[in-house]
Amino acid sequence: MKTTSHILFLIAIFLVSMVAEPAFAATPKKGKGKTKKKARPELTRAGNTYYINGKEAIKGKKVLEFYAQQNCQAAYDQYKRGRQCYIAGWSLFGGGAALTIAGLGCIIGGVANTIDSAIGGVSSGSGNITIYDQLMIAGGVLVGVGAVSQIVCAPLIVVGKKKMHLSAETYNASCRYSQMRMQPQPYWSLQTSGNGLGFAFNF
């Protein structure tokens, strides 16, 4: 009779625990908690213009300010390095173009004056280098340096632009969603121990 009562008592406790546990349990029994994603503004791009949530347009330093505000160091560094390469490339291009033009001017001026001297019968003597020859030599050097600068600038511009464009993808993939840790809530469960069967408060 006592055995039957004991079994009925255990069954009653089990049924009560099945009803009570869902009421108290806000999360799974065990685990390290869940993560919740909090969305930040989306960044899209069209050419060299970036758009915050498809509306506000930003360029240049404004993009760096946006990354700083969103605390996205990876995208900030990537865009900054790309922008530096891009600016350096265009600076070399502009400087190279100026040197090339100046060099061509020196060459043309030297040639023209040499021809004028020859027509006028002015002779500098055999083997002597005239000022016009020096002008043409200087022009050739300037043209050479300008050409090299224009060749070197191309990869800098391409790499810089690519890095800046990829920064938007880096932001959306790495920084747009911040992981927020949710701690598990305490709950009741039915457990067995050396003292028998009973409720346990888990936290």
C-alpha positions in Angstrom: 0.0 0.0 0.0 2.9 2.3 0.9 4.6 1.4 -2.4 1.5 2.3 -4.4 1.2 5.6 -2.6 4.8 6.4 -3.2 4.5 5.7 -6.9 1.3 7.9 -7.2 3.2 10.7 -5.3 6.1 10.5 -7.7 3.7 10.6 -10.7 1.9 13.6 -9.3 5.2 15.5 -8.8 6.3 14.6 -12.4 3.0 15.9 -13.8 3.2 19.1 -11.7 6.8 19.7 -12.9 5.7 19.3 -16.5 3.2 22.1 -16.1 5.2 24.3 -13.8 8.5 24.3 -15.6 7.3 26.0 -18.8 5.8 28.7 -16.7 9.1 29.4 -15.0 11.5 28.7 -17.8 12.2 31.7 -20.0 15.1 30.1 -21.9 16.3 26.6 -22.6 17.4 24.6 -19.5 21.1 24.9 -20.2 23.3 26.9 -22.5 25.4 30.0 -22.8 22.6 32.2 -23.8 21.4 33.5 -27.2 22.7 36.4 -29.2 20.5 39.2 -30.5 21.4 41.3 -33.5 21.0 45.0 -33.4 20.9 46.7 -36.8 22.8 49.8 -37.6 22.3 52.0 -40.7 22.9 50.2 -44.0 25.6 51.6 -46.3 25.2 51.3 -50.1 27.4 52.7 -52.8 27.0 54.1 -56.3 30.3 55.1 -57.9 32.3 57.1 -55.3 29.1 58.2 -53.5 27.9 56.3 -50.4 24.3 56.3 -49.1 23.2 55.8 -45.6 20.0 53.7 -45.7 19.7 54.6 -49.3 19.0 58.3 -48.6 21.8 60.5 -47.2 24.7 60.8 -49.6 28.2 61.1 -48.2 31.7 61.2 -49.8 35.3 61.5 -48.8 35.9 62.5 -45.2 32.2 62.1 -44.4 32.5 58.4 -45.0 35.4 58.3 -42.5 33.3 60.2 -40.0 30.4 57.7 -40.5 32.7 54.7 -39.8 34.0 56.5 -36.7 30.5 57.2 -35.5 29.5 53.5 -36.0 32.8 52.4 -34.2 33.8 50.3 -37.2 37.5 50.3 -37.0 38.0 47.7 -39.8 36.1 49.7 -42.4 37.6 53.0 -41.2 41.2 51.8 -41.7 40.4 50.2 -45.0 38.8 53.3 -46.4 41.5 55.6 -45.0 44.3 53.5 -46.6 42.4 53.4 -49.9 41.8 57.1 -49.8 45.5 57.8 -49.2 46.5 55.6 -52.1 43.9 57.2 -54.3 45.0 60.8 -53.5 48.7 59.9 -53.9 47.9 58.3 -57.3 46.2 61.4 -58.6 48.9 63.7 -57.2 51.5 61.7 -59.1 49.4 61.9 -62.2 49.0 65.7 -61.9 52.7 66.2 -61.1 53.8 63.8 -63.9 51.6 65.6 -66.4 53.0 69.0 -65.4 56.6 67.7 -65.7 55.8 66.2 -69.2 54.4 69.4 -70.5 57.3 71.4 -69.1 59.8 69.0 -70.6 58.1 69.1 -74.0 58.2 72.9 -73.8 62.0 72.8 -73.1 62.6 70.4 -76.0 60.5 72.4 -78.4 62.2 75.7 -77.3 65.7 74.2 -77.6 65.0 72.8 -81.0 63.5 76.0 -82.3 66.4 78.1 -81.1 68.9 75.7 -82.5 67.3 75.9 -85.9 67.2 79.7 -85.7 70.9 79.8 -84.9 71.7 77.5 -87.7 69.7 79.6 -90.2 71.3 82.8 -88.9 74.7 81.3 -89.4 75.6 81.4 -85.7 78.0 78.6 -84.8 78.9 77.5 -81.4 81.9 75.6 -82.6 82.4 71.9 -83.0 81.9 69.7 -80.0 80.5 72.5 -77.8 77.2 72.1 -76.0 75.1 75.2 -76.3 72.5 76.4 -73.9 69.9 75.1 -76.3 71.3 71.7 -76.1 71.2 71.8 -72.3 67.6 73.0 -72.6 66.7 70.0 -74.7 68.5 67.6 -72.4 66.7 69.0 -69.4 63.4 68.7 -71.3 64.1 65.1 -72.0 64.7 64.4 -68.3 61.5 66.1 -67.3 59.5 64.2 -69.9 61.1 60.9 -68.6 60.3 61.7 -65.0 56.8 62.8 -65.9 56.1 59.6 -67.8 57.3 57.4 -65.0 55.1 59.3 -62.5 52.0 58.8 -64.8 52.8 55.1 -65.1 53.2 54.6 -61.3 50.0 56.5 -60.5 47.7 54.1 -62.3 48.0 51.1 -59.9 47.8 53.5 -56.9 44.5 54.9 -58.2 43.1 51.5 -58.9 44.1 49.9 -55.6 42.9 53.0 -53.6 39.5 53.0 -55.3 39.1 49.3 -54.7 39.9 49.5 -51.0 37.5 52.4 -50.5 34.7 50.5 -52.3 35.3 47.3 -50.3 35.1 49.3 -47.0 31.3 49.5 -47.5 31.1 45.7 -47.8 33.3 45.3 -44.7 31.0 47.6 -42.7 27.8 45.8 -43.8 29.4 42.4 -43.1 31.3 43.1 -39.9 29.9 46.1 -38.2 26.3 46.7 -39.2 25.0 44.1 -36.7 26.4 44.2 -33.2 26.1 41.0 -31.1 24.2 41.6 -27.9 24.5 38.7 -25.4 21.3 37.6 -23.7 21.8 35.8 -20.3 19.6 32.8 -19.6 16.8 33.5 -17.1 16.4 31.3 -14.0 13.9 28.4 -14.2 12.6 25.5 -12.2 13.2 21.8 -13.2 12.6 18.4 -11.8 15.8 16.6 -10.9 16.9 13.5 -9.0 19.6 13.3 -6.4 20.8 11.0 -3.6 18.0 12.3 -1.5 15.3 11.4 -4.0 13.2 13.3 -6.5 12.5 17.0 -6.3 12.4 20.5 -7.8 15.6 22.5 -8.5 15.9 26.2 -9.1 18.4 26.7 -12.0 20.1 30.1 -12.7 
